[in-house]
Amino acid sequence: MLVRHPRSTWPVNGTSSVAFWLEVHDHLRRDAAGLEATLDDYVASRLSAVQLAVVAAPRLRGLIASLHGHHQIEDFNYFPAFRRTEPRLAVGFDRLEADHIETARDVTVALATLAELRTAVQAEQKHPQLAAQRFIAASSDLCRHLRRHLTDEESLVVPLLIEHRDA
């Protein structure tokens, strides 16, 4: 379906469902970009480890909350409906669901490394940089995987939404 409905045609051929789906994904991308900008500020020495722990926490938690809600709706509503509509795309939806599991693991690691960073900062360790680096690596992995997942998901879902706009 992506061949019949390439990304370049989505703004012209899209529906309100397509616009909504892309807006939710754009929101997730903006949240991820905000987190990454905070990580970049630390790497560029514009933030201390203490500031990183304070500023990054709500950014990460906001991204996770939005992501969790979106994945819940997909896993329990959209994906089952899409599977019924287009059974031949089941393998693609299996992959997206596997991505959700992988993303949940990334979230767990990012939260654990944030807790480690906050503990290092609160304990006033002399060198919390190692904890900061682990947090940065985990959060960067989460954001990178999320961006890939969103693009893959759009490539499967948006053409389906366009194809079945009247269904």
Helices and strands as residue ranges (DSSP letters): G 7-9, H 10-13, H 16-43, H 49-73, I 74-78, H 79-85, G 87-89, H 90-122, H 129-163
